[in-house]
Amino acid sequence: MPSDFDLPKAKSLGLRLVKSLSKQLHGGVSYFNDNGAVFKVAFKNTSARALVD
């Protein structure tokens, strides 16, 4: 990934899908470079999501 990569501004279809789906599931996506690209997708547990829905 380029050094100036900005996940919120990513326009590729794949990253847009990941961001959209994780948002629908009350999750989030983050990115960092650890000697290579690392994308982390985190979701709330089922009982926590039930409180929001």
PyMOL Python script that loads the backbone (N, CA, C, O; Angstrom):
from pymol import cmd

cmd.read_pdbstr("""\
ATOM      1  N   MET A   1       0.849  -1.168   0.000  1.00  0.00           N
ATOM      2  CA  MET A   1       0.000   0.000   0.000  1.00  0.00           C
ATOM      3  C   MET A   1       0.900   1.238   0.000  1.00  0.00           C
ATOM      4  O   MET A   1       1.976   1.224   0.599  1.00  0.00           O
ATOM      5  N   PRO A   2       0.474   2.282  -0.655  1.00  0.00           N
ATOM      6  CA  PRO A   2       1.276   3.496  -0.654  1.00  0.00           C
ATOM      7  C   PRO A   2       1.367   4.106   0.745  1.00  0.00           C
ATOM      8  O   PRO A   2       0.481   3.909   1.577  1.00  0.00           O
ATOM      9  N   SER A   3       2.420   4.832   0.987  1.00  0.00           N
ATOM     10  CA  SER A   3       2.629   5.421   2.320  1.00  0.00           C
ATOM     11  C   SER A   3       1.551   6.437   2.681  1.00  0.00           C
ATOM     12  O   SER A   3       1.304   6.684   3.862  1.00  0.00           O
ATOM     13  N   ASP A   4       0.908   7.029   1.674  1.00  0.00           N
ATOM     14  CA  ASP A   4      -0.133   8.021   1.953  1.00  0.00           C
ATOM     15  C   ASP A   4      -1.544   7.415   1.874  1.00  0.00           C
ATOM     16  O   ASP A   4      -2.518   8.151   1.714  1.00  0.00           O
ATOM     17  N   PHE A   5      -1.662   6.090   1.983  1.00  0.00           N
ATOM     18  CA  PHE A   5      -2.965   5.423   1.902  1.00  0.00           C
ATOM     19  C   PHE A   5      -3.873   5.902   3.028  1.00  0.00           C
ATOM     20  O   PHE A   5      -3.465   5.960   4.188  1.00  0.00           O
ATOM     21  N   ASP A   6      -5.113   6.246   2.671  1.00  0.00           N
ATOM     22  CA  ASP A   6      -6.090   6.738   3.640  1.00  0.00           C
ATOM     23  C   ASP A   6      -7.354   5.891   3.492  1.00  0.00           C
ATOM     24  O   ASP A   6      -8.094   6.052   2.521  1.00  0.00           O
ATOM     25  N   LEU A   7      -7.605   5.001   4.434  1.00  0.00           N
ATOM     26  CA  LEU A   7      -8.720   4.060   4.352  1.00  0.00           C
ATOM     27  C   LEU A   7     -10.070   4.750   4.150  1.00  0.00           C
ATOM     28  O   LEU A   7     -10.834   4.305   3.293  1.00  0.00           O
ATOM     29  N   PRO A   8     -10.407   5.809   4.890  1.00  0.00           N
ATOM     30  CA  PRO A   8     -11.714   6.443   4.661  1.00  0.00           C
ATOM     31  C   PRO A   8     -11.901   6.994   3.244  1.00  0.00           C
ATOM     32  O   PRO A   8     -13.033   7.135   2.781  1.00  0.00           O
ATOM     33  N   LYS A   9     -10.814   7.302   2.564  1.00  0.00           N
ATOM     34  CA  LYS A   9     -10.914   7.855   1.214  1.00  0.00           C
ATOM     35  C   LYS A   9     -10.738   6.799   0.129  1.00  0.00           C
ATOM     36  O   LYS A   9     -10.745   7.136  -1.055  1.00  0.00           O
ATOM     37  N   ALA A  10     -10.582   5.531   0.501  1.00  0.00           N
ATOM     38  CA  ALA A  10     -10.378   4.459  -0.474  1.00  0.00           C
ATOM     39  C   ALA A  10     -11.600   4.325  -1.373  1.00  0.00           C
ATOM     40  O   ALA A  10     -12.735   4.349  -0.897  1.00  0.00           O
ATOM     41  N   LYS A  11     -11.364   4.186  -2.667  1.00  0.00           N
ATOM     42  CA  LYS A  11     -12.460   4.145  -3.617  1.00  0.00           C
ATOM     43  C   LYS A  11     -12.604   2.793  -4.302  1.00  0.00           C
ATOM     44  O   LYS A  11     -13.469   2.639  -5.164  1.00  0.00           O
ATOM     45  N   SER A  12     -11.789   1.818  -3.947  1.00  0.00           N
ATOM     46  CA  SER A  12     -11.905   0.515  -4.597  1.00  0.00           C
ATOM     47  C   SER A  12     -13.201  -0.164  -4.166  1.00  0.00           C
ATOM     48  O   SER A  12     -13.668   0.027  -3.043  1.00  0.00           O
ATOM     49  N   LEU A  13     -13.768  -0.943  -5.052  1.00  0.00           N
ATOM     50  CA  LEU A  13     -15.038  -1.609  -4.767  1.00  0.00           C
ATOM     51  C   LEU A  13     -14.906  -2.531  -3.561  1.00  0.00           C
ATOM     52  O   LEU A  13     -15.796  -2.562  -2.711  1.00  0.00           O
ATOM     53  N   GLY A  14     -13.815  -3.278  -3.474  1.00  0.00           N
ATOM     54  CA  GLY A  14     -13.626  -4.203  -2.357  1.00  0.00           C
ATOM     55  C   GLY A  14     -13.601  -3.507  -1.008  1.00  0.00           C
ATOM     56  O   GLY A  14     -14.266  -3.955  -0.074  1.00  0.00           O
ATOM     57  N   LEU A  15     -12.857  -2.433  -0.886  1.00  0.00           N
ATOM     58  CA  LEU A  15     -12.780  -1.715   0.387  1.00  0.00           C
ATOM     59  C   LEU A  15     -14.082  -1.005   0.699  1.00  0.00           C
ATOM     60  O   LEU A  15     -14.461  -0.902   1.866  1.00  0.00           O
ATOM     61  N   ARG A  16     -14.776  -0.512  -0.318  1.00  0.00           N
ATOM     62  CA  ARG A  16     -16.089   0.105  -0.074  1.00  0.00           C
ATOM     63  C   ARG A  16     -17.076  -0.928   0.452  1.00  0.00           C
ATOM     64  O   ARG A  16     -17.867  -0.627   1.345  1.00  0.00           O
ATOM     65  N   LEU A  17     -17.038  -2.139  -0.087  1.00  0.00           N
ATOM     66  CA  LEU A  17     -17.915  -3.207   0.389  1.00  0.00           C
ATOM     67  C   LEU A  17     -17.603  -3.584   1.832  1.00  0.00           C
ATOM     68  O   LEU A  17     -18.514  -3.745   2.645  1.00  0.00           O
ATOM     69  N   VAL A  18     -16.321  -3.725   2.153  1.00  0.00           N
ATOM     70  CA  VAL A  18     -15.921  -4.083   3.516  1.00  0.00           C
ATOM     71  C   VAL A  18     -16.367  -3.010   4.492  1.00  0.00           C
ATOM     72  O   VAL A  18     -16.911  -3.330   5.549  1.00  0.00           O
ATOM     73  N   LYS A  19     -16.149  -1.739   4.162  1.00  0.00           N
ATOM     74  CA  LYS A  19     -16.560  -0.649   5.050  1.00  0.00           C
ATOM     75  C   LYS A  19     -18.076  -0.625   5.229  1.00  0.00           C
ATOM     76  O   LYS A  19     -18.571  -0.447   6.342  1.00  0.00           O
ATOM     77  N   SER A  20     -18.806  -0.804   4.139  1.00  0.00           N
ATOM     78  CA  SER A  20     -20.260  -0.757   4.203  1.00  0.00           C
ATOM     79  C   SER A  20     -20.832  -1.927   5.015  1.00  0.00           C
ATOM     80  O   SER A  20     -21.706  -1.725   5.858  1.00  0.00           O
ATOM     81  N   LEU A  21     -20.352  -3.124   4.769  1.00  0.00           N
ATOM     82  CA  LEU A  21     -20.854  -4.289   5.493  1.00  0.00           C
ATOM     83  C   LEU A  21     -20.499  -4.243   6.967  1.00  0.00           C
ATOM     84  O   LEU A  21     -21.315  -4.610   7.813  1.00  0.00           O
ATOM     85  N   SER A  22     -19.296  -3.800   7.285  1.00  0.00           N
ATOM     86  CA  SER A  22     -18.927  -3.723   8.699  1.00  0.00           C
ATOM     87  C   SER A  22     -19.763  -2.669   9.424  1.00  0.00           C
ATOM     88  O   SER A  22     -20.099  -2.842  10.596  1.00  0.00           O
ATOM     89  N   LYS A  23     -20.096  -1.589   8.738  1.00  0.00           N
ATOM     90  CA  LYS A  23     -20.945  -0.560   9.345  1.00  0.00           C
ATOM     91  C   LYS A  23     -22.349  -1.111   9.598  1.00  0.00           C
ATOM     92  O   LYS A  23     -22.935  -0.849  10.649  1.00  0.00           O
ATOM     93  N   GLN A  24     -22.889  -1.868   8.650  1.00  0.00           N
ATOM     94  CA  GLN A  24     -24.214  -2.462   8.811  1.00  0.00           C
ATOM     95  C   GLN A  24     -24.262  -3.426   9.995  1.00  0.00           C
ATOM     96  O   GLN A  24     -25.303  -3.586  10.632  1.00  0.00           O
ATOM     97  N   LEU A  25     -23.135  -4.061  10.282  1.00  0.00           N
ATOM     98  CA  LEU A  25     -23.064  -5.019  11.389  1.00  0.00           C
ATOM     99  C   LEU A  25     -22.527  -4.377  12.664  1.00  0.00           C
ATOM    100  O   LEU A  25     -22.104  -5.078  13.584  1.00  0.00           O
ATOM    101  N   HIS A  26     -22.542  -3.043  12.720  1.00  0.00           N
ATOM    102  CA  HIS A  26     -22.082  -2.278  13.878  1.00  0.00           C
ATOM    103  C   HIS A  26     -20.624  -2.600  14.208  1.00  0.00           C
ATOM    104  O   HIS A  26     -20.259  -2.797  15.367  1.00  0.00           O
ATOM    105  N   GLY A  27     -19.816  -2.649  13.175  1.00  0.00           N
ATOM    106  CA  GLY A  27     -18.396  -2.915  13.352  1.00  0.00           C
ATOM    107  C   GLY A  27     -17.576  -1.779  12.791  1.00  0.00           C
ATOM    108  O   GLY A  27     -18.093  -0.697  12.512  1.00  0.00           O
ATOM    109  N   GLY A  28     -16.317  -2.029  12.631  1.00  0.00           N
ATOM    110  CA  GLY A  28     -15.424  -1.017  12.097  1.00  0.00           C
ATOM    111  C   GLY A  28     -14.232  -1.644  11.418  1.00  0.00           C
ATOM    112  O   GLY A  28     -13.904  -2.803  11.671  1.00  0.00           O
ATOM    113  N   VAL A  29     -13.588  -0.892  10.565  1.00  0.00           N
ATOM    114  CA  VAL A  29     -12.415  -1.345   9.833  1.00  0.00           C
ATOM    115  C   VAL A  29     -11.274  -0.392  10.125  1.00  0.00           C
ATOM    116  O   VAL A  29     -11.455   0.825  10.140  1.00  0.00           O
ATOM    117  N   SER A  30     -10.108  -0.947  10.356  1.00  0.00           N
ATOM    118  CA  SER A  30      -8.926  -0.103  10.526  1.00  0.00           C
ATOM    119  C   SER A  30      -7.790  -0.690   9.696  1.00  0.00           C
ATOM    120  O   SER A  30      -7.830  -1.858   9.308  1.00  0.00           O
ATOM    121  N   TYR A  31      -6.797   0.115   9.433  1.00  0.00           N
ATOM    122  CA  TYR A  31      -5.662  -0.284   8.609  1.00  0.00           C
ATOM    123  C   TYR A  31      -4.383   0.212   9.257  1.00  0.00           C
ATOM    124  O   TYR A  31      -4.334   1.320   9.792  1.00  0.00           O
ATOM    125  N   PHE A  32      -3.358  -0.609   9.205  1.00  0.00           N
ATOM    126  CA  PHE A  32      -2.029  -0.149   9.583  1.00  0.00           C
ATOM    127  C   PHE A  32      -0.998  -0.932   8.808  1.00  0.00           C
ATOM    128  O   PHE A  32      -1.300  -1.980   8.236  1.00  0.00           O
ATOM    129  N   ASN A  33       0.215  -0.427   8.790  1.00  0.00           N
ATOM    130  CA  ASN A  33       1.310  -1.064   8.076  1.00  0.00           C
ATOM    131  C   ASN A  33       2.262  -1.669   9.094  1.00  0.00           C
ATOM    132  O   ASN A  33       2.895  -0.947   9.864  1.00  0.00           O
ATOM    133  N   ASP A  34       2.364  -2.975   9.099  1.00  0.00           N
ATOM    134  CA  ASP A  34       3.264  -3.695  10.004  1.00  0.00           C
ATOM    135  C   ASP A  34       4.156  -4.579   9.146  1.00  0.00           C
ATOM    136  O   ASP A  34       4.033  -5.804   9.146  1.00  0.00           O
ATOM    137  N   ASN A  35       5.063  -3.926   8.411  1.00  0.00           N
ATOM    138  CA  ASN A  35       5.916  -4.628   7.457  1.00  0.00           C
ATOM    139  C   ASN A  35       5.046  -5.283   6.387  1.00  0.00           C
ATOM    140  O   ASN A  35       5.375  -6.351   5.871  1.00  0.00           O
ATOM    141  N   GLY A  36       3.940  -4.631   6.064  1.00  0.00           N
ATOM    142  CA  GLY A  36       2.948  -5.095   5.099  1.00  0.00           C
ATOM    143  C   GLY A  36       1.587  -4.578   5.519  1.00  0.00           C
ATOM    144  O   GLY A  36       1.400  -4.156   6.661  1.00  0.00           O
ATOM    145  N   ALA A  37       0.654  -4.610   4.611  1.00  0.00           N
ATOM    146  CA  ALA A  37      -0.678  -4.078   4.887  1.00  0.00           C
ATOM    147  C   ALA A  37      -1.439  -5.004   5.832  1.00  0.00           C
ATOM    148  O   ALA A  37      -1.459  -6.219   5.639  1.00  0.00           O
ATOM    149  N   VAL A  38      -2.063  -4.422   6.853  1.00  0.00           N
ATOM    150  CA  VAL A  38      -2.894  -5.162   7.800  1.00  0.00           C
ATOM    151  C   VAL A  38      -4.225  -4.433   7.911  1.00  0.00           C
ATOM    152  O   VAL A  38      -4.274  -3.252   8.255  1.00  0.00           O
ATOM    153  N   PHE A  39      -5.293  -5.146   7.619  1.00  0.00           N
ATOM    154  CA  PHE A  39      -6.636  -4.610   7.770  1.00  0.00           C
ATOM    155  C   PHE A  39      -7.305  -5.358   8.897  1.00  0.00           C
ATOM    156  O   PHE A  39      -7.273  -6.588   8.936  1.00  0.00           O
ATOM    157  N   LYS A  40      -7.911  -4.631   9.813  1.00  0.00           N
ATOM    158  CA  LYS A  40      -8.561  -5.236  10.971  1.00  0.00           C
ATOM    159  C   LYS A  40     -10.047  -4.893  10.913  1.00  0.00           C
ATOM    160  O   LYS A  40     -10.425  -3.724  10.837  1.00  0.00           O
ATOM    161  N   VAL A  41     -10.885  -5.933  10.948  1.00  0.00           N
ATOM    162  CA  VAL A  41     -12.329  -5.752  10.960  1.00  0.00           C
ATOM    163  C   VAL A  41     -12.816  -6.243  12.315  1.00  0.00           C
ATOM    164  O   VAL A  41     -12.601  -7.401  12.672  1.00  0.00           O
ATOM    165  N   ALA A  42     -13.470  -5.370  13.069  1.00  0.00           N
ATOM    166  CA  ALA A  42     -13.928  -5.719  14.419  1.00  0.00           C
ATOM    167  C   ALA A  42     -15.434  -5.517  14.505  1.00  0.00           C
ATOM    168  O   ALA A  42     -15.983  -4.555  13.967  1.00  0.00           O
ATOM    169  N   PHE A  43     -16.095  -6.456  15.201  1.00  0.00           N
ATOM    170  CA  PHE A  43     -17.535  -6.395  15.389  1.00  0.00           C
ATOM    171  C   PHE A  43     -17.855  -6.494  16.870  1.00  0.00           C
ATOM    172  O   PHE A  43     -17.116  -7.108  17.641  1.00  0.00           O
ATOM    173  N   LYS A  44     -18.964  -5.883  17.255  1.00  0.00           N
ATOM    174  CA  LYS A  44     -19.435  -6.038  18.627  1.00  0.00           C
ATOM    175  C   LYS A  44     -19.994  -7.450  18.775  1.00  0.00           C
ATOM    176  O   LYS A  44     -20.417  -8.056  17.790  1.00  0.00           O
ATOM    177  N   ASN A  45     -19.999  -7.975  19.996  1.00  0.00           N
ATOM    178  CA  ASN A  45     -20.562  -9.301  20.190  1.00  0.00           C
ATOM    179  C   ASN A  45     -22.083  -9.259  20.024  1.00  0.00           C
ATOM    180  O   ASN A  45     -22.684  -8.184  20.025  1.00  0.00           O
ATOM    181  N   THR A  46     -22.687 -10.411  19.886  1.00  0.00           N
ATOM    182  CA  THR A  46     -24.112 -10.503  19.576  1.00  0.00           C
ATOM    183  C   THR A  46     -24.994  -9.842  20.625  1.00  0.00           C
ATOM    184  O   THR A  46     -25.946  -9.147  20.272  1.00  0.00           O
ATOM    185  N   SER A  47     -24.702 -10.040  21.890  1.00  0.00           N
ATOM    186  CA  SER A  47     -25.548  -9.450  22.921  1.00  0.00           C
ATOM    187  C   SER A  47     -25.447  -7.925  22.946  1.00  0.00           C
ATOM    188  O   SER A  47     -26.439  -7.249  23.219  1.00  0.00           O
ATOM    189  N   ALA A  48     -24.275  -7.378  22.668  1.00  0.00           N
ATOM    190  CA  ALA A  48     -24.109  -5.924  22.609  1.00  0.00           C
ATOM    191  C   ALA A  48     -24.853  -5.347  21.422  1.00  0.00           C
ATOM    192  O   ALA A  48     -25.437  -4.269  21.529  1.00  0.00           O
ATOM    193  N   ARG A  49     -24.845  -6.055  20.269  1.00  0.00           N
ATOM    194  CA  ARG A  49     -25.566  -5.589  19.090  1.00  0.00           C
ATOM    195  C   ARG A  49     -27.059  -5.613  19.329  1.00  0.00           C
ATOM    196  O   ARG A  49     -27.778  -4.755  18.817  1.00  0.00           O
ATOM    197  N   ALA A  50     -27.548  -6.583  20.101  1.00  0.00           N
ATOM    198  CA  ALA A  50     -28.977  -6.696  20.367  1.00  0.00           C
ATOM    199  C   ALA A  50     -29.484  -5.463  21.122  1.00  0.00           C
ATOM    200  O   ALA A  50     -30.637  -5.068  20.951  1.00  0.00           O
ATOM    201  N   LEU A  51     -28.644  -4.859  21.946  1.00  0.00           N
ATOM    202  CA  LEU A  51     -29.038  -3.676  22.680  1.00  0.00           C
ATOM    203  C   LEU A  51     -29.215  -2.465  21.778  1.00  0.00           C
ATOM    204  O   LEU A  51     -30.009  -1.572  22.073  1.00  0.00           O
ATOM    205  N   VAL A  52     -28.469  -2.439  20.678  1.00  0.00           N
ATOM    206  CA  VAL A  52     -28.518  -1.320  19.735  1.00  0.00           C
ATOM    207  C   VAL A  52     -29.695  -1.468  18.800  1.00  0.00           C
ATOM    208  O   VAL A  52     -30.360  -0.483  18.479  1.00  0.00           O
ATOM    209  N   ASP A  53     -29.963  -2.683  18.358  1.00  0.00           N
ATOM    210  CA  ASP A  53     -31.032  -2.947  17.372  1.00  0.00           C
ATOM    211  C   ASP A  53     -32.336  -2.834  18.019  1.00  0.00           C
ATOM    212  O   ASP A  53     -33.365  -3.017  17.370  1.00  0.00           O
TER     213      ASP A  53
END
""", "prot")
cmd.dss("prot")
cmd.show_as("cartoon", "prot")
cmd.util.cbc("prot")
cmd.orient("prot")
